[in-house]
Every structure is written in structure tokens, then in C-alpha cells.
Amino acid sequence: MSVPALLTAGVMTSPPPEPVPPPGPGPASARVYCVDWVPGTDRLRGTCHCGATAEASDPERIWEWLLAHPAHP
């Protein structure tokens, strides 16, 4: 969806950008999880938003571990 430009004193201008929320704890939907491949292996490494990591060869196990937070070790 595009935002229409504004006409001010005969000059086309864009509306101001949306404010960016400050960094810090946010809602659960703002949590970031990362799954990456460990080079030279057939394993995946999962990194939780809290910084904890785990490795497995099965993607399903990594995602189960990540989404079990805070119950994961």
C-alpha cells in the first residue's frame, strides 16, 4: 500500500516516516529466532532470542527446541 504524497505550497512532499519503537523488550511476536547451517556438517544450529544455542540434524527438532522457550535448557 503506497502512501499518497502531500501537496504543500505547490511542492509535493512525502509524509513523515512512521516512528520507530525504541530498542528493548517487546511482545513475544518481536522475538527473533535464527536457524543456520553449520558449515562442513549436516547439522543445523538454532539460536534463541535469549542467546541460547543448540544443534541438531533435524530441522523439526531445532524448531521444537526454539519454540519451547523458556522451558528449554
C-alpha positions in Angstrom: 0.0 0.0 0.0 1.5 3.3 -1.0 1.1 6.5 1.0 -0.1 9.5 -1.1 2.2 12.4 -1.4 1.2 15.7 0.2 0.9 19.0 -1.7 2.2 21.9 0.4 2.6 25.4 -1.1 2.8 23.9 -4.5 5.6 21.4 -3.6 5.0 17.6 -3.5 6.3 16.1 -0.3 6.2 12.7 1.4 4.5 12.3 4.7 6.9 11.8 7.7 8.0 8.2 8.3 6.3 6.1 11.0 8.0 6.4 14.4 10.4 3.6 15.2 9.9 1.9 18.6 12.9 2.2 21.0 15.0 -1.0 21.4 14.3 -3.2 24.3 11.9 -6.0 25.4 8.9 -6.2 23.2 6.0 -8.5 22.7 6.5 -12.2 22.1 6.0 -11.7 18.4 9.1 -9.4 18.3 11.4 -12.3 19.4 13.9 -13.3 16.9 15.0 -16.9 16.4 17.7 -18.0 14.0 18.4 -21.4 12.4 21.6 -21.7 10.3 23.7 -24.4 8.8 26.9 -25.4 10.5 29.4 -25.3 7.6 31.2 -28.6 6.8 28.5 -30.7 8.6 24.9 -31.9 8.0 23.8 -30.1 11.2 21.7 -27.0 11.9 22.3 -24.5 14.8 19.4 -22.8 16.4 19.9 -19.6 18.3 17.1 -18.4 20.7 16.3 -14.8 21.3 17.8 -15.2 24.8 21.2 -16.2 23.2 21.0 -20.0 24.0 22.0 -22.3 21.1 21.5 -25.9 20.2 22.5 -28.1 17.3 20.6 -31.0 15.6 20.4 -32.6 12.1 16.6 -32.5 12.1 15.0 -29.0 11.4 11.9 -30.0 13.3 13.9 -30.7 16.5 15.6 -27.3 16.3 12.2 -25.5 15.9 10.6 -27.5 18.7 13.6 -26.6 21.0 13.4 -22.9 20.0 9.6 -22.6 20.5 9.8 -24.4 23.9 11.3 -21.2 25.4 11.6 -20.7 28.4 11.4 -24.4 29.1 14.4 -25.3 27.0 17.7 -25.9 28.9 
